[in-house]
Amino acid sequence: MSEVIEMIMILIIVTLCFLMIPFNLQPNAVIEARRKFDIFIRLYEKPYRFNVREYEHRFQIFRSSLHKIASLNAHRVENDTAIYGITQYADLSDQEFLRINLADLKHEHPALGFESAGSSLLDKFTIESKSAEMKDNIIFSRARRDLRIPKLLPKVVDWREKGVIPAVKSQGSCGACWAISVVDTISSISAIKKAQSNATDLCIEQVINCAGNGNYGCEGGDTCRLLEWMRESNVKLNTLKDCETTQQLKNGTECAFQNATVGDYMAVEKFSCVSLVDREHLMLRYLATRGPIVAAVNAASWQYYLGGVVQYHCDGSYEDLNHAVEIVGYNLEGTIPYYLVKNSWGPRFGDHGYIKIEIGKNLCGIANRVSFIELM
């Protein structure tokens, strides 16, 4: 009889152990998530640390972000593939991230007579704004569909090594990716053309506050319309130093800038606004021989990006373009060829402010709206 009782007790204990496992694991997972969240709050100096209601709301979003990060990393197949993790945006919902960081690229505007289809806006700039060499290259290659790397191109191009790339900017709460990407690219092209060993930071505020042609300052704008405005108005950007002096004198956001009159500051002579989908070899050729370029992208999946080459999770449709960036080089040596892309979310984003995107697949829509810029 005692053996039967002993067996029953063992069964009861084993059963209780199995029943208790979920209750033990769940609190541990929550505790670990909360520990990470508290570190996250301190690291990024979040303002709601002592606001109980906001803290709990953001914590639940943060926990959801942890699950998304795990799902994104589950698709990694190579060491070079992009890795995702906790970033400064991990307490934002998908909708908040899009609204705060990706609502500033306005690539359609009915008031200007452009149709909703993206091709109509591209057609406006395709023929009139490119040099003969650009047009010949594009027309010649329209039938090509596979990525064909031009012969004699260097395997690696990184214009940062020449000192001609301005520092990474942080657009903060101002929706100015359209201005930052264009102005920094102009700074780079100017330094290359004048054989300078370093780029001069130019006045981005001059563009944000003054640009017409369907641009709305911190509320958003369009890279193609900005370049058209700069060319038609013969805009010569001031240096950052002159820009700061003007702002101190005027103390406002209204346009108070005049064209630069001191120094050899170049104006936009020609530019492109063209789709190079299936023709990304032209982007490589320009990057290798001329300098950085401007591209519209879909950055919705960049919320948790830490480093590595983006190969997945980045839709390339034209309709989803929501951000503008400067492409400063490429790398063809590794197992995954990639573009080196300069973002405008500060140096804490990704790889010191940069992101790597695989070449040849129009990932993130990087080849949908490309702008080459020539200065006079």
Secondary structure, DSSP 4 states (H G I P E B T S, - for coil): -HHHHHHHHHHHHHHHHHHHHHHHHHHHHHHHHHHHHHHHHHHTT-TTTT-HHHHHHHHHHHHHHHHHHHHHHTT--STTB-EE---TTTTS-HHHHHHHHSS-B----GGGT--SSHHHHHHHHHTTTS-HHHHHHHHHTTT--S--PPTT--SEEEGGGGT-SPPPPB-TTS--HHHHHHHHHHHHHHHHHTT-SSPPPB-HHHHHHH--SS--GGG-B-HHHHHHHHHHTT--PPBHHHHHHHHHHH-SSS-------SS-PPPEEEE--B--TT-HHHHHHHHHHT--EEEEE--GGGGGEEESEE-SS----GGG--EEEEEEEEE-SSSS-EEEEE-SB-TTSTBTTEEEEESSS-GGGTTTSEE-EEE-
